[in-house]
Amino acid sequence: IKCTSTAPYCPLPSHPSFNMFDNWHYGGKCIAVNSYPETANPCPGMDRVDAGLIDRQLGAALQSSASTRSPDAAAFQLRVILHLTGDMHQPLHASGGAVDANHPNGDIGGNARRFNKCNVTNLHALWDSAGNMYTLNWSPGSYNETLMVLQEQAVWMIASGVGLPDPLGFDALDHMNLTQALSALVEEAGLIARLMTESARAAKRIAYNTMTGLNLNPAKPGGALDCPTEQYFKMTQETSVVQIACAGYRLSRMLRQVSRAVVANGLLSGVPPLYKPRIIIPHAAMMVLTGHGADLTNILAGRVMVFEESMIHGAAHGRLKVSFSTACLRV
């Protein structure tokens, strides 16, 4: 729904462009980086808190999914939940923009920090691709080509994180009823707000860390940056793997709550299971729906793809070995 060109990452030119949801994909206050002065609001006049709606729209989608009596609305909200949960775990989606002397009005989530002679175009693209591990966009047309690789990655990430603690405590949702869970997610200092804080800290301390091979100062004012070092790419890959796995576990807990409401609201009645999940992994979600989530897939009955590209942006070029010490980042 965001494609505006026929570039490789917009593989469906027959579908019209659609930009009305652009500001659903980022949020949070801008942050100061690259030794820029720290203030309460480092970019006055450019505060994108009100422009970026990612946290509010995720909360609204969860609430709507729990109350709707429309299968089509449930299908749409499921896509929103999948996509925005993935985006919120990509650090550059969770800050309103990073400011420094080179970008005093913000860098649009790293998009404005272009690279010269590099295999990624800019800082945001580097993180969207998990450090260039996932570079091929995929769609139903290329589904079979990427399925096995994605399944292998999902199984490995889930197995690596089983039983490890979540610093934000999303596992507490398992012991709540629907009303309690929604409140815990969307209240002012709730789980979604804490997730935004966690990801913004990762942006500041990891993504914009110039001690790991990232040079934020161009050779000429307004020019492109040097391509980050191999060390920075590796750090991005390791961080992204942990974040993807963490997003999957947190997503599974949210979907369990939503799916109970969908069943209770009668949306399964008379809907044949036209689409069945092809990846079934107990007790977790990484581009998978299991247990109650499988029921949710039946509800959608072909109206929406279960596997959402925002969780992993393409086919992997080999598995990155990462030693998990926690199910999620501690920043």
Contacts in CASP RR format, 6 or more apart in sequence:
PFRMAT RR
TARGET T0000
AUTHOR 0000-0000-0000
METHOD contacts of the structure
MODEL  1
IKCTSTAPYCPLPSHPSFNMFDNWHYGGKCIAVNSYPETANPCPGMDRVD
AGLIDRQLGAALQSSASTRSPDAAAFQLRVILHLTGDMHQPLHASGGAVD
ANHPNGDIGGNARRFNKCNVTNLHALWDSAGNMYTLNWSPGSYNETLMVL
QEQAVWMIASGVGLPDPLGFDALDHMNLTQALSALVEEAGLIARLMTESA
RAAKRIAYNTMTGLNLNPAKPGGALDCPTEQYFKMTQETSVVQIACAGYR
LSRMLRQVSRAVVANGLLSGVPPLYKPRIIIPHAAMMVLTGHGADLTNIL
AGRVMVFEESMIHGAAHGRLKVSFSTACLRV
1 18 0 8 1.000
1 21 0 8 1.000
2 17 0 8 1.000
2 18 0 8 1.000
2 19 0 8 1.000
2 21 0 8 1.000
2 22 0 8 1.000
2 25 0 8 1.000
3 9 0 8 1.000
3 10 0 8 1.000
3 12 0 8 1.000
3 13 0 8 1.000
3 15 0 8 1.000
3 17 0 8 1.000
3 18 0 8 1.000
4 10 0 8 1.000
4 17 0 8 1.000
4 19 0 8 1.000
6 13 0 8 1.000
8 137 0 8 1.000
9 137 0 8 1.000
10 137 0 8 1.000
11 137 0 8 1.000
11 139 0 8 1.000
12 139 0 8 1.000
23 51 0 8 1.000
23 52 0 8 1.000
23 53 0 8 1.000
24 52 0 8 1.000
24 53 0 8 1.000
24 54 0 8 1.000
24 57 0 8 1.000
24 80 0 8 1.000
24 84 0 8 1.000
25 54 0 8 1.000
25 83 0 8 1.000
25 84 0 8 1.000
25 87 0 8 1.000
25 93 0 8 1.000
26 48 0 8 1.000
26 52 0 8 1.000
26 54 0 8 1.000
26 87 0 8 1.000
26 93 0 8 1.000
26 94 0 8 1.000
26 95 0 8 1.000
26 96 0 8 1.000
26 109 0 8 1.000
27 48 0 8 1.000
27 49 0 8 1.000
27 51 0 8 1.000
27 52 0 8 1.000
27 53 0 8 1.000
27 54 0 8 1.000
27 55 0 8 1.000
27 93 0 8 1.000
27 94 0 8 1.000
27 95 0 8 1.000
27 96 0 8 1.000
27 196 0 8 1.000
28 48 0 8 1.000
28 49 0 8 1.000
28 52 0 8 1.000
28 54 0 8 1.000
28 55 0 8 1.000
28 94 0 8 1.000
28 95 0 8 1.000
28 96 0 8 1.000
28 196 0 8 1.000
28 200 0 8 1.000
29 41 0 8 1.000
29 47 0 8 1.000
29 48 0 8 1.000
29 49 0 8 1.000
29 95 0 8 1.000
29 96 0 8 1.000
29 200 0 8 1.000
30 41 0 8 1.000
30 42 0 8 1.000
30 43 0 8 1.000
30 46 0 8 1.000
30 47 0 8 1.000
30 48 0 8 1.000
30 95 0 8 1.000
30 96 0 8 1.000
30 97 0 8 1.000
30 98 0 8 1.000
30 99 0 8 1.000
30 106 0 8 1.000
31 42 0 8 1.000
31 95 0 8 1.000
31 96 0 8 1.000
31 97 0 8 1.000
31 98 0 8 1.000
31 99 0 8 1.000
31 200 0 8 1.000
31 203 0 8 1.000
31 204 0 8 1.000
31 208 0 8 1.000
32 38 0 8 1.000
32 39 0 8 1.000
32 42 0 8 1.000
32 98 0 8 1.000
32 99 0 8 1.000
32 100 0 8 1.000
33 98 0 8 1.000
33 99 0 8 1.000
33 100 0 8 1.000
33 204 0 8 1.000
33 208 0 8 1.000
33 216 0 8 1.000
34 98 0 8 1.000
34 100 0 8 1.000
34 101 0 8 1.000
34 102 0 8 1.000
34 208 0 8 1.000
34 210 0 8 1.000
34 216 0 8 1.000
34 217 0 8 1.000
35 100 0 8 1.000
36 42 0 8 1.000
36 99 0 8 1.000
36 100 0 8 1.000
36 101 0 8 1.000
41 47 0 8 1.000
42 99 0 8 1.000
43 97 0 8 1.000
43 99 0 8 1.000
43 104 0 8 1.000
43 105 0 8 1.000
43 106 0 8 1.000
46 99 0 8 1.000
46 105 0 8 1.000
46 106 0 8 1.000
48 96 0 8 1.000
48 97 0 8 1.000
49 96 0 8 1.000
51 96 0 8 1.000
52 96 0 8 1.000
54 84 0 8 1.000
54 87 0 8 1.000
54 88 0 8 1.000
54 93 0 8 1.000
54 94 0 8 1.000
54 196 0 8 1.000
55 88 0 8 1.000
55 192 0 8 1.000
55 193 0 8 1.000
55 195 0 8 1.000
55 196 0 8 1.000
57 80 0 8 1.000
57 84 0 8 1.000
58 80 0 8 1.000
58 81 0 8 1.000
58 84 0 8 1.000
58 85 0 8 1.000
58 88 0 8 1.000
58 192 0 8 1.000
59 185 0 8 1.000
59 186 0 8 1.000
59 192 0 8 1.000
61 77 0 8 1.000
61 80 0 8 1.000
61 81 0 8 1.000
61 84 0 8 1.000
62 77 0 8 1.000
62 81 0 8 1.000
62 182 0 8 1.000
62 185 0 8 1.000
62 186 0 8 1.000
62 254 0 8 1.000
62 257 0 8 1.000
62 258 0 8 1.000
63 182 0 8 1.000
63 186 0 8 1.000
64 73 0 8 1.000
64 77 0 8 1.000
65 73 0 8 1.000
65 74 0 8 1.000
65 77 0 8 1.000
65 78 0 8 1.000
65 81 0 8 1.000
65 258 0 8 1.000
65 261 0 8 1.000
65 262 0 8 1.000
66 178 0 8 1.000
66 182 0 8 1.000
66 257 0 8 1.000
66 258 0 8 1.000
66 261 0 8 1.000
66 262 0 8 1.000
67 261 0 8 1.000
67 265 0 8 1.000
68 74 0 8 1.000
68 77 0 8 1.000
68 265 0 8 1.000
68 267 0 8 1.000
69 265 0 8 1.000
69 266 0 8 1.000
69 267 0 8 1.000
70 267 0 8 1.000
71 267 0 8 1.000
71 271 0 8 1.000
71 299 0 8 1.000
71 300 0 8 1.000
71 301 0 8 1.000
71 303 0 8 1.000
72 303 0 8 1.000
74 262 0 8 1.000
74 267 0 8 1.000
74 296 0 8 1.000
74 299 0 8 1.000
74 300 0 8 1.000
75 299 0 8 1.000
75 300 0 8 1.000
75 303 0 8 1.000
75 304 0 8 1.000
76 304 0 8 1.000
78 258 0 8 1.000
78 296 0 8 1.000
78 300 0 8 1.000
78 304 0 8 1.000
79 304 0 8 1.000
79 308 0 8 1.000
81 251 0 8 1.000
81 254 0 8 1.000
81 255 0 8 1.000
81 258 0 8 1.000
82 251 0 8 1.000
82 308 0 8 1.000
82 310 0 8 1.000
82 311 0 8 1.000
83 308 0 8 1.000
83 310 0 8 1.000
84 310 0 8 1.000
85 247 0 8 1.000
85 248 0 8 1.000
85 250 0 8 1.000
85 251 0 8 1.000
85 254 0 8 1.000
85 311 0 8 1.000
86 244 0 8 1.000
86 247 0 8 1.000
86 251 0 8 1.000
86 308 0 8 1.000
86 310 0 8 1.000
86 311 0 8 1.000
87 93 0 8 1.000
87 310 0 8 1.000
88 94 0 8 1.000
88 192 0 8 1.000
88 195 0 8 1.000
88 196 0 8 1.000
88 199 0 8 1.000
88 247 0 8 1.000
89 195 0 8 1.000
89 199 0 8 1.000
89 243 0 8 1.000
89 244 0 8 1.000
89 246 0 8 1.000
89 247 0 8 1.000
90 127 0 8 1.000
90 128 0 8 1.000
90 199 0 8 1.000
90 240 0 8 1.000
90 243 0 8 1.000
91 127 0 8 1.000
91 199 0 8 1.000
91 200 0 8 1.000
91 202 0 8 1.000
91 203 0 8 1.000
91 206 0 8 1.000
91 207 0 8 1.000
91 239 0 8 1.000
91 243 0 8 1.000
92 109 0 8 1.000
92 110 0 8 1.000
92 123 0 8 1.000
92 124 0 8 1.000
92 127 0 8 1.000
92 128 0 8 1.000
92 203 0 8 1.000
92 207 0 8 1.000
93 109 0 8 1.000
93 199 0 8 1.000
94 195 0 8 1.000
94 196 0 8 1.000
94 199 0 8 1.000
94 200 0 8 1.000
94 202 0 8 1.000
94 203 0 8 1.000
95 109 0 8 1.000
95 199 0 8 1.000
95 200 0 8 1.000
95 203 0 8 1.000
95 204 0 8 1.000
96 106 0 8 1.000
96 109 0 8 1.000
97 106 0 8 1.000
97 107 0 8 1.000
97 108 0 8 1.000
97 109 0 8 1.000
97 110 0 8 1.000
98 106 0 8 1.000
98 107 0 8 1.000
98 109 0 8 1.000
98 110 0 8 1.000
98 203 0 8 1.000
98 204 0 8 1.000
98 208 0 8 1.000
99 105 0 8 1.000
99 106 0 8 1.000
99 107 0 8 1.000
100 216 0 8 1.000
102 216 0 8 1.000
102 217 0 8 1.000
102 218 0 8 1.000
102 221 0 8 1.000
102 222 0 8 1.000
103 112 0 8 1.000
103 113 0 8 1.000
106 112 0 8 1.000
107 113 0 8 1.000
107 123 0 8 1.000
108 124 0 8 1.000
109 123 0 8 1.000
109 124 0 8 1.000
110 122 0 8 1.000
110 123 0 8 1.000
110 124 0 8 1.000
111 122 0 8 1.000
111 123 0 8 1.000
111 124 0 8 1.000
111 125 0 8 1.000
112 122 0 8 1.000
113 122 0 8 1.000
113 123 0 8 1.000
113 124 0 8 1.000
113 216 0 8 1.000
113 225 0 8 1.000
114 121 0 8 1.000
114 122 0 8 1.000
114 223 0 8 1.000
114 224 0 8 1.000
114 225 0 8 1.000
115 121 0 8 1.000
115 122 0 8 1.000
115 123 0 8 1.000
115 126 0 8 1.000
115 224 0 8 1.000
115 225 0 8 1.000
115 226 0 8 1.000
115 227 0 8 1.000
115 228 0 8 1.000
116 223 0 8 1.000
116 224 0 8 1.000
116 225 0 8 1.000
116 226 0 8 1.000
116 227 0 8 1.000
117 227 0 8 1.000
118 227 0 8 1.000
118 228 0 8 1.000
119 132 0 8 1.000
119 227 0 8 1.000
120 126 0 8 1.000
120 129 0 8 1.000
120 131 0 8 1.000
120 132 0 8 1.000
123 207 0 8 1.000
123 214 0 8 1.000
123 225 0 8 1.000
126 132 0 8 1.000
126 228 0 8 1.000
126 233 0 8 1.000
126 236 0 8 1.000
127 207 0 8 1.000
127 236 0 8 1.000
127 240 0 8 1.000
128 313 0 8 1.000
129 135 0 8 1.000
129 313 0 8 1.000
130 236 0 8 1.000
130 237 0 8 1.000
130 240 0 8 1.000
130 241 0 8 1.000
130 244 0 8 1.000
130 312 0 8 1.000
130 313 0 8 1.000
131 233 0 8 1.000
131 236 0 8 1.000
131 237 0 8 1.000
131 240 0 8 1.000
132 233 0 8 1.000
132 237 0 8 1.000
133 237 0 8 1.000
133 240 0 8 1.000
133 316 0 8 1.000
133 317 0 8 1.000
133 318 0 8 1.000
133 320 0 8 1.000
134 312 0 8 1.000
134 313 0 8 1.000
134 314 0 8 1.000
134 315 0 8 1.000
134 316 0 8 1.000
135 313 0 8 1.000
135 314 0 8 1.000
135 317 0 8 1.000
136 142 0 8 1.000
136 146 0 8 1.000
136 314 0 8 1.000
136 315 0 8 1.000
137 309 0 8 1.000
137 313 0 8 1.000
137 314 0 8 1.000
138 145 0 8 1.000
138 146 0 8 1.000
138 309 0 8 1.000
138 314 0 8 1.000
138 315 0 8 1.000
139 309 0 8 1.000
140 305 0 8 1.000
143 307 0 8 1.000
145 315 0 8 1.000
146 314 0 8 1.000
146 315 0 8 1.000
147 278 0 8 1.000
149 315 0 8 1.000
149 316 0 8 1.000
149 318 0 8 1.000
150 287 0 8 1.000
150 307 0 8 1.000
150 312 0 8 1.000
150 314 0 8 1.000
150 315 0 8 1.000
150 316 0 8 1.000
151 278 0 8 1.000
151 279 0 8 1.000
152 316 0 8 1.000
152 319 0 8 1.000
153 312 0 8 1.000
153 316 0 8 1.000
153 319 0 8 1.000
154 279 0 8 1.000
154 281 0 8 1.000
154 286 0 8 1.000
154 287 0 8 1.000
154 288 0 8 1.000
155 281 0 8 1.000
156 319 0 8 1.000
157 241 0 8 1.000
157 244 0 8 1.000
157 245 0 8 1.000
157 286 0 8 1.000
158 245 0 8 1.000
158 249 0 8 1.000
158 281 0 8 1.000
158 284 0 8 1.000
158 286 0 8 1.000
160 245 0 8 1.000
160 322 0 8 1.000
160 324 0 8 1.000
161 245 0 8 1.000
161 249 0 8 1.000
161 324 0 8 1.000
161 327 0 8 1.000
162 283 0 8 1.000
162 284 0 8 1.000
163 327 0 8 1.000
164 324 0 8 1.000
164 325 0 8 1.000
164 326 0 8 1.000
164 327 0 8 1.000
165 326 0 8 1.000
165 327 0 8 1.000
166 246 0 8 1.000
166 249 0 8 1.000
166 250 0 8 1.000
166 326 0 8 1.000
166 327 0 8 1.000
166 328 0 8 1.000
167 198 0 8 1.000
167 326 0 8 1.000
167 328 0 8 1.000
167 329 0 8 1.000
167 330 0 8 1.000
168 191 0 8 1.000
168 194 0 8 1.000
168 195 0 8 1.000
168 198 0 8 1.000
168 250 0 8 1.000
168 328 0 8 1.000
169 191 0 8 1.000
170 191 0 8 1.000
170 249 0 8 1.000
170 250 0 8 1.000
170 253 0 8 1.000
170 254 0 8 1.000
171 253 0 8 1.000
172 184 0 8 1.000
173 181 0 8 1.000
173 184 0 8 1.000
173 185 0 8 1.000
173 191 0 8 1.000
173 253 0 8 1.000
173 254 0 8 1.000
173 256 0 8 1.000
173 257 0 8 1.000
174 253 0 8 1.000
174 256 0 8 1.000
176 184 0 8 1.000
176 257 0 8 1.000
178 257 0 8 1.000
178 260 0 8 1.000
178 261 0 8 1.000
181 254 0 8 1.000
181 257 0 8 1.000
182 257 0 8 1.000
184 190 0 8 1.000
184 191 0 8 1.000
185 191 0 8 1.000
185 192 0 8 1.000
185 254 0 8 1.000
186 192 0 8 1.000
187 193 0 8 1.000
195 250 0 8 1.000
198 328 0 8 1.000
198 329 0 8 1.000
198 331 0 8 1.000
201 331 0 8 1.000
202 239 0 8 1.000
202 243 0 8 1.000
202 329 0 8 1.000
202 331 0 8 1.000
205 331 0 8 1.000
206 212 0 8 1.000
206 235 0 8 1.000
206 239 0 8 1.000
206 329 0 8 1.000
206 331 0 8 1.000
207 236 0 8 1.000
208 214 0 8 1.000
208 216 0 8 1.000
210 216 0 8 1.000
212 229 0 8 1.000
212 231 0 8 1.000
212 232 0 8 1.000
212 235 0 8 1.000
213 228 0 8 1.000
213 229 0 8 1.000
213 231 0 8 1.000
213 232 0 8 1.000
214 228 0 8 1.000
214 229 0 8 1.000
214 232 0 8 1.000
215 225 0 8 1.000
215 226 0 8 1.000
215 228 0 8 1.000
216 225 0 8 1.000
217 225 0 8 1.000
218 224 0 8 1.000
218 225 0 8 1.000
219 226 0 8 1.000
237 320 0 8 1.000
237 322 0 8 1.000
238 320 0 8 1.000
238 322 0 8 1.000
239 329 0 8 1.000
241 320 0 8 1.000
241 322 0 8 1.000
242 322 0 8 1.000
242 324 0 8 1.000
242 326 0 8 1.000
242 328 0 8 1.000
242 329 0 8 1.000
243 328 0 8 1.000
243 329 0 8 1.000
244 286 0 8 1.000
244 311 0 8 1.000
244 312 0 8 1.000
245 286 0 8 1.000
245 324 0 8 1.000
245 327 0 8 1.000
246 327 0 8 1.000
246 328 0 8 1.000
246 329 0 8 1.000
247 311 0 8 1.000
248 284 0 8 1.000
248 285 0 8 1.000
248 286 0 8 1.000
248 287 0 8 1.000
248 311 0 8 1.000
249 284 0 8 1.000
249 285 0 8 1.000
249 286 0 8 1.000
249 327 0 8 1.000
249 328 0 8 1.000
250 328 0 8 1.000
251 285 0 8 1.000
251 311 0 8 1.000
252 283 0 8 1.000
252 284 0 8 1.000
252 285 0 8 1.000
252 290 0 8 1.000
255 285 0 8 1.000
255 289 0 8 1.000
255 292 0 8 1.000
255 293 0 8 1.000
255 296 0 8 1.000
256 291 0 8 1.000
256 292 0 8 1.000
256 293 0 8 1.000
258 296 0 8 1.000
259 291 0 8 1.000
259 292 0 8 1.000
259 293 0 8 1.000
259 295 0 8 1.000
259 296 0 8 1.000
260 292 0 8 1.000
262 268 0 8 1.000
262 295 0 8 1.000
262 296 0 8 1.000
262 299 0 8 1.000
263 292 0 8 1.000
263 295 0 8 1.000
267 299 0 8 1.000
268 295 0 8 1.000
268 298 0 8 1.000
268 299 0 8 1.000
271 298 0 8 1.000
271 299 0 8 1.000
271 301 0 8 1.000
272 298 0 8 1.000
272 301 0 8 1.000
273 297 0 8 1.000
273 298 0 8 1.000
273 301 0 8 1.000
274 301 0 8 1.000
274 302 0 8 1.000
275 297 0 8 1.000
275 298 0 8 1.000
275 300 0 8 1.000
275 301 0 8 1.000
275 302 0 8 1.000
275 306 0 8 1.000
276 294 0 8 1.000
276 297 0 8 1.000
276 298 0 8 1.000
277 288 0 8 1.000
277 289 0 8 1.000
277 290 0 8 1.000
277 294 0 8 1.000
277 297 0 8 1.000
277 306 0 8 1.000
279 287 0 8 1.000
279 288 0 8 1.000
280 288 0 8 1.000
280 290 0 8 1.000
280 294 0 8 1.000
281 288 0 8 1.000
281 290 0 8 1.000
282 290 0 8 1.000
283 290 0 8 1.000
284 290 0 8 1.000
285 293 0 8 1.000
286 311 0 8 1.000
287 306 0 8 1.000
287 307 0 8 1.000
287 308 0 8 1.000
287 311 0 8 1.000
287 312 0 8 1.000
288 306 0 8 1.000
289 296 0 8 1.000
289 297 0 8 1.000
289 306 0 8 1.000
297 306 0 8 1.000
300 306 0 8 1.000
END
